[in-house]
C-alpha cells in the first residue's frame, strides 16, 4: 500500500480544495498527530465535513485512521533517518581510520627510505640491467606483477613469476648471462621458496635486490641491495593488505624516479605501449 504522502500528492491534482488541504498536511506533517479534525478545519479555513470527505477520498474511514497512518509514516522516516545517520557515521569513522593508518605507513617509510639512500642505487641497477626477473609469492605477487607491467611500459625487459618451478627455471636459464637482475618481494623475508631462490641466486653470484620488512631476515642477508618497508604489524589490516600499501608506495616511487632519470626515452616508451 502506498504511504500517506503518496496519497496526498495524488489527490491534490483533483481540485483546488483538495490541493489546499493536502498541501497543508504535507507541509505540517510533523504536527498532524497533535491536532484533531476541528483544529485542522480551522487552520485551513474549511468545515469539518469538508475535511471528513477529503479523508474518505484518501481511502480512510475516519480522521483517526488517517492520523494513525500519518504517525506510522513519521516513525518510519525517523527510523530510516537514524539508520542512515548511523551508517554515515560508521563510514566516516572507517574512512578516517584508513587515512590515519595509510598516513602512518607513508610517513614512516618516507623517513626510512630518505635516510639509507639505497633507492638511488636500486634505480641505477634497474636502469642498467638488460633483463629483470621479479619473484614473489602469495598476496605480494599482485604488487610484483604491477611493478613488472609498469617497468615493461617503460621499455624494460622484465619477467615476473610466483611459480616455484618457473622461478628456478628462469634462474637456471639465465645464470650465466651478464647484466641480469633479480628482484624478490617478501614482507617476512622468510618465505621458504623465495629463500631457496635467493640462496641459488647468491651461489651463482647474480645480483639480487629484495624488498622486505624492517626485521632482520634471510632474504635481506642474501641480497646485494635491500629496501626495507615499514608495516604496522599490530594492526589487523596488515594481515590482509597493509604490506601491499607499503609496497605500492615503494614501486610508485621507483617508477617515478625511473621516469625522471630518462624522461624523454621513457615518455616515448609509454606512448608506444599505449597504442
Buried (B, 14 or more C-beta within 10 A) or exposed (E): EEEBBEBBEEBBEEEEBBBBBBBBBBEEBEEBEEBEBEEBBEEBEBEBEBBBBBBEEBBBEEBEEBBBBBEEBBEEBEEEEEEEEEEEEEEEEEEEEEEEBBEEBEEBBEEBBEEEEBBEBBBEBBEEBEBBBBBBBBBBBBBBBBBBEBBBBBBBEBBBBBEBEBBBEBBEEBBEEEEBBBBBBBBBBBBEBBBBBBEBBBEBEBBBBBBBBBEEBBBBEBBBBBBBBBBBEEBEBBEEEBBBBBBBBBBEBBBEBBBEBBEEEBEEBEEEEEE
